[in-house]
Amino acid sequence: MMTDDEVRARFGPDTRTSHQGRFVLVHLDNPSEETVRRRTVTFDPDLYFEPGCPLCELQRIQGFAVFDTYPDEAEDILVD
């Protein structure tokens, strides 16, 4: 499991974290305490990580999961 210091070195000094089993949950979207609590209680790595995804596999092996939301406008961006 990554330590909180390792997480902060990777994601920034103000990064919020929580722990579930052997995983560190990294909350980059500045969620409420209730959201952090809900994510922590309901976190299931088998549901969170996509099968066959190399990035997901790396996160699973290293023991961290990243939560980040995007502004609603991000869904309006078109990719050619």
Secondary structure, 3 states (H helix, E strand, C coil): CCCHHHHHHHHCCCCEEEEECCEEEEECCCCCHHHHHHHHHHCCHHHHCCCCCHHHHHHHHHCEEEECCCCHHHHHCCCC
